[in-house]
């Protein structure tokens, strides 16, 4: 079902900037963990497999919030969902910095997942409601900025200053407190351009789940975030422990991975409307397969670095562009539910796939990590191709219905 999507109505510019800052703080969290984990392993006497436990705890915490994101926003109000998410994120950052026991770290990651899901779903829904795809790409480019700075922050604190990884989480706490204060000050301004009558008559989640594009889109998000998080979280262990790369050099290249995600979103965002989203995403999902193969090949360290950078660049536009395509794929009425479900899929993929890759790495050695990346990249490409074919079928169906309507006049 493809319905027309009304032109979004812009909100106050300050709210867009707060949205940018909130996603940057989320990017800092994710990017920091990948590099901090080497030090955290020693602090808690754990192995790479335990990283999967943390990611799973975060996912379980956020799945329900993401899955029913549209309903939470309808019940609590967009502003309150944003504020509660920022409060939880700040509290969990501080708890992570202070935690002395592994069990507490797992609990913190559970609640961190809830806060992250609240912010992710509400901010994406807000920007989709008020702004166009260009701002959506900017929003996720800012997330990439945070993801780039996160590893650099931890590398600087741990390697250059020779301080504990905990200091990086104190800095994250300060940033998230600022976000929390900004959401509190602007609480009443966070609204959506949806009439009350429309909200009451919106489709149920069960009705939305009957649409094939929702399932295919969710599968794409699972593979995409799984690929992104696996590359960002596991490459440091691969480079340092398996391939003997200097930790500082490895940390810089992990930062470059997130940096190329930012560069890619800014680059593709400038011309994606002219080329077409489907064409760009086909090119990028295939490019990610090539990047994974370069990491696997490992003819020289430079090839691994090139593969990591290419992976970041080609993964860049997939998430924001796919979010922007949701209204056209399922119709405006189903969009809030579809966004929530696909965000849940993103959270699931971002935790489970790196977790499984880490489990395999502990069982079969770190050299299995690039094999996992190749498999995930191939699955992402295949799911996108299936979604593209579904979109073509829906378009042809819509054209036939228009022709039949005209013939009856």
C-alpha positions in Angstrom: 0.0 0.0 0.0 1.6 3.3 -1.1 -0.1 6.5 0.1 0.9 10.0 -0.5 3.0 11.6 2.2 2.3 15.2 3.1 5.2 17.7 3.1 6.6 17.8 6.7 6.1 21.0 8.6 9.3 22.5 10.1 9.6 22.9 13.8 11.6 25.4 15.8 15.3 25.1 14.7 16.4 24.7 18.3 14.6 21.4 18.5 16.5 20.1 15.4 19.8 21.0 17.1 18.7 19.2 20.3 17.8 16.2 18.1 21.3 16.3 16.6 23.0 16.5 20.0 20.9 13.6 21.4 21.9 11.3 18.5 25.5 12.4 18.8 25.5 11.4 22.4 24.1 8.0 21.4 26.9 7.7 18.8 29.5 8.5 21.5 28.2 5.6 23.6 28.3 3.0 20.9 31.7 4.2 19.5 33.3 4.3 22.9 32.3 0.8 23.9 34.2 -0.8 21.0 37.5 0.6 22.1 36.9 0.7 25.9 36.1 -3.1 25.8 39.8 -4.1 25.7 40.3 -2.3 29.1 36.9 -3.4 30.4 37.9 -7.1 29.8 40.8 -6.7 32.3 38.7 -4.8 34.8 36.0 -7.4 35.0 38.1 -10.5 33.9 35.9 -11.2 30.9 36.5 -12.3 27.3 35.1 -11.0 24.0 32.1 -13.3 24.4 30.9 -11.2 27.3 30.6 -8.2 25.0 27.7 -10.1 23.4 26.1 -10.3 26.8 26.2 -6.6 27.2 24.8 -5.9 23.8 22.1 -8.5 24.4 21.1 -6.9 27.7 20.9 -3.5 25.9 18.8 -5.0 23.2 16.3 -6.7 25.6 15.9 -3.5 27.4 15.1 -1.5 24.3 13.1 -4.0 22.2 9.7 -3.5 23.9 10.2 0.3 23.8 11.1 0.2 20.1 8.5 -2.3 19.1 5.7 -0.3 20.8 7.3 3.1 20.2 4.3 4.6 18.4 2.0 3.6 21.3 4.4 5.0 24.0 4.6 8.3 22.2 0.8 8.4 21.9 0.3 7.7 25.6 3.1 9.7 27.2 3.7 12.4 24.6 6.8 12.9 22.5 8.4 15.3 24.9 8.2 13.0 27.9 9.5 10.1 26.0 12.5 12.2 24.9 13.1 13.4 28.5 12.8 10.0 30.1 15.2 8.6 27.6 17.8 11.2 28.3 17.4 10.8 32.0 18.0 7.1 31.8 21.0 7.6 29.4 22.7 10.0 31.8 22.1 7.8 34.8 23.4 4.7 33.1 26.6 6.5 31.9 27.4 7.5 35.5 26.6 4.0 36.7 28.9 2.5 34.1 31.7 4.8 35.2 31.2 3.8 38.9 30.4 0.1 38.5 32.7 -2.4 40.2 30.8 -5.6 39.6 30.0 -7.3 36.3 26.4 -8.0 37.2 25.8 -4.2 37.7 27.3 -3.5 34.3 24.8 -5.9 32.7 21.9 -4.3 34.5 23.1 -0.8 33.5 23.2 -1.9 29.9 19.7 -3.2 30.1 18.4 0.2 31.3 20.7 2.0 28.9 18.9 0.0 26.1 15.6 1.4 27.3 16.8 5.0 27.4 18.5 4.6 24.0 15.4 3.1 22.4 13.2 6.0 23.8 15.5 8.6 22.3 16.1 6.8 19.0 12.4 6.2 18.3 11.1 9.5 19.4 13.8 11.7 17.8 13.5 9.8 14.5 9.7 10.1 14.5 10.0 13.8 15.3 12.4 14.5 12.4 10.4 12.4 10.0 7.3 14.4 11.0 8.7 17.9 10.6 11.6 17.7 8.2 12.7 16.2 4.8 15.1 13.4 4.0 18.0 15.8 3.9 17.7 16.6 7.6 17.2 12.9 8.3 20.6 12.2 6.7 22.1 15.1 8.6 20.6 13.6 11.8 22.3 10.3 11.3 25.5 12.0 10.0 25.7 13.6 13.5 25.3 10.2 15.0 28.3 9.2 13.0 30.2 12.2 14.4 29.5 10.9 17.9 30.5 7.4 16.8 33.8 8.8 15.4 34.6 10.8 18.5 33.8 8.0 20.9 36.8 5.7 20.0 39.1 8.8 19.8 37.9 9.9 23.3 38.6 6.5 24.8 42.0 6.1 22.9 43.1 9.5 24.1 42.2 8.8 27.7 43.4 5.2 27.9 46.5 5.3 25.6 47.7 8.9 25.6 46.8 9.9 29.2 47.2 6.4 30.6 44.0 6.8 32.6 41.1 4.4 33.3 38.4 3.8 30.7 36.0 5.0 33.4 37.0 8.6 32.9 35.5 8.5 29.3 32.1 7.5 30.8 32.3 10.5 33.2 32.6 12.7 30.1 29.7 10.9 28.4 27.6 11.6 31.6 28.3 15.3 31.4 27.2 15.4 27.7 24.0 13.5 28.4 23.1 15.7 31.4 23.2 18.7 29.0 20.9 16.8 26.6 18.6 16.0 29.5 18.4 19.7 30.6 17.6 20.8 27.0 14.8 18.3 26.7 13.4 19.5 30.0 13.5 23.2 29.0 11.7 22.5 25.7 9.4 19.7 27.0 6.1 21.2 25.7 7.4 22.0 22.3 8.0 18.3 21.2 4.9 17.5 19.3 4.0 15.7 16.0 2.0 17.1 13.1 -0.8 14.6 13.6 -4.4 15.5 14.5 -6.0 13.8 17.6 -8.7 12.2 15.4 -6.0 10.7 13.2 -4.1 9.4 16.2 -7.2 7.6 17.6 -8.0 6.0 14.3 -4.5 5.0 13.5 -3.9 1.3 12.4 -3.1 -1.2 15.2 0.3 -2.8 15.4 -1.2 -6.1 14.2 -2.6 -4.4 11.1 0.8 -2.9 10.3 2.5 -6.2 10.7 0.4 -7.7 7.9 2.3 -5.5 5.4 5.2 -7.3 3.6 7.4 -4.2 3.3 7.4 -4.0 7.1 8.9 -7.4 7.5 11.4 -7.0 4.7 12.4 -3.5 6.0 12.8 -4.9 9.5 15.1 -7.7 8.1 17.1 -5.0 6.3 17.6 -3.1 9.6 18.6 -6.3 11.4 21.4 -7.0 8.9 22.4 -3.4 8.5 22.9 -2.6 12.2 24.3 -6.0 12.7 27.0 -5.3 10.1 27.6 -1.8 11.4 28.0 -2.8 15.1 30.0 -6.0 14.3 32.5 -4.0 12.3 32.6 -1.2 14.9 32.7 -3.3 18.0 34.8 -6.3 16.9 37.4 -4.9 14.5 39.5 -3.5 17.4 40.0 -7.0 18.8 40.7 -8.4 15.4 43.3 -5.8 14.5 45.1 -5.7 17.9 44.9 -9.3 19.2 44.8 -11.3 15.9 46.7 -9.2 13.4 49.2 -7.4 15.8 48.3 -3.8 15.0 49.4 -1.2 17.4 46.4 -0.3 19.7 46.6 3.4 19.0 46.6 2.8 15.2 43.7 0.4 15.5 41.8 2.9 17.6 42.3 5.5 14.9 41.0 3.2 12.2 38.0 2.2 14.2 37.3 6.0 14.5 37.8 6.3 10.7 35.1 3.6 10.2 32.6 5.8 12.1 34.0 8.9 10.4 33.4 7.5 7.0 29.8 6.8 8.0 29.4 10.5 8.6 31.2 11.4 5.4 29.1 9.0 3.5 25.8 10.3 4.9 26.8 13.9 4.0 27.9 12.8 0.5 25.0 10.6 -0.5 22.5 13.0 1.1 23.4 15.7 -1.4 22.4 13.7 -4.5 20.4 10.7 -3.4 17.1 12.3 -4.5 18.5 12.8 -8.0 19.8 9.2 -8.4 17.0 7.5 -6.6 17.1 5.8 -3.2 16.9 2.3 -4.7 19.9 2.8 -7.0 22.1 4.3 -4.2 21.2 1.6 -1.7 21.8 -1.2 -4.2 25.3 0.3 -4.9 26.0 0.7 -1.2 24.9 -2.7 -0.1 27.0 -4.4 -2.8 29.9 -2.1 -1.8 29.6 -3.3 1.8 30.1 -6.9 0.5 33.3 -5.8 -1.3 34.5 -4.1 1.9 34.0 -7.2 4.0 35.9 -9.2 1.5 38.8 -6.7 1.7 38.9 -7.2 5.5 38.8 -11.0 5.1 41.5 -10.9 2.4 44.1 -9.1 4.7 46.8 -9.0 2.0 48.4 -6.2 4.0 47.3 -4.1 7.0 46.4 -1.3 4.5 43.8 -3.6 2.9 42.1 -4.2 6.2 42.1 -0.4 6.8 40.7 0.2 3.4 38.0 -2.4 3.9 37.0 -0.8 7.3 36.8 2.6 5.7 34.8 1.4 2.7 32.4 -0.5 5.0 31.7 2.8 6.8 31.2 4.7 3.6 28.9 2.2 2.0 26.9 1.5 5.2 26.3 5.3 5.7 23.1 6.0 3.8 21.3 2.8 4.4 19.7 3.6 7.8 18.5 7.2 7.3 17.4 6.6 3.7 15.5 3.4 4.7 13.7 5.4 7.5 12.8 8.1 5.0 11.3 5.5 2.6 9.0 4.0 5.2 6.0 6.4 4.6 6.1 5.7 0.8 6.5 1.9 1.4 3.7 1.4 3.9 1.6 4.6 3.8 1.5 7.5 6.3 -1.0 5.9 8.6 1.2 2.9 9.2 4.5 4.9 9.5 4.7 5.4 13.3 4.1 1.7 13.9 6.5 0.6 11.1 9.2 2.9 12.3 8.9 1.5 15.8 9.0 -2.1 14.6 12.0 -1.5 12.3 13.9 0.3 15.1 13.3 -2.8 17.2 14.8 -4.8 14.4 17.8 -2.5 14.3 18.3 -2.9 18.0 18.0 -6.7 17.7 20.5 -6.9 14.8 22.9 -4.5 16.5 23.1 -6.8 19.5 22.6 -10.4 18.4 24.8 -10.4 15.3 27.9 -9.0 17.0 27.1 -11.2 20.0 27.1 -14.4 17.8 30.2 -13.2 16.0 32.0 -12.8 19.4 30.8 -16.2 20.4 32.2 -17.7 17.3 35.5 -15.8 17.8 35.9 -17.3 21.2 35.2 -20.8 19.9 37.1 -20.7 16.6 39.5 -17.8 16.9 39.4 -14.1 16.1 40.0 -14.9 12.4 36.4 -16.0 12.1 35.2 -12.3 12.6 35.8 -11.2 8.9 34.0 -14.4 7.7 31.0 -13.3 9.8 31.2 -9.8 8.3 31.1 -11.3 4.7 28.0 -13.4 5.6 26.1 -10.5 7.2 27.0 -8.2 4.2 25.7 -10.7 1.7 22.5 -11.1 3.7 22.0 -7.3 3.8 22.4 -7.1 0.0 20.0 -10.0 -0.5 17.3 -8.5 1.7 17.6 -5.1 0.1 17.1 -6.7 -3.3 13.9 -8.5 -2.1 12.6 -5.2 -0.7 13.3 -3.4 -4.0 11.3 -6.1 -5.9 8.5 -5.7 -3.4 8.5 -1.9 -3.9 8.3 -2.5 -7.7 5.3 -4.8 -7.3 3.5 -2.2 -5.1 4.3 0.5 -7.6 2.9 -1.5 -10.5 -0.2 -2.4 -8.4 -0.8 1.3 -7.7 -0.4 2.2 -11.3 -3.0 -0.5 -12.3 -5.4 0.7 -9.7 -5.1 4.3 -11.1 -5.6 3.0 -14.7 -8.7 1.1 -13.6 -10.1 4.1 -11.8 -9.6 6.3 -14.8 -11.2 3.7 -17.1 -14.3 3.8 -14.9 -14.8 7.6 -15.3 
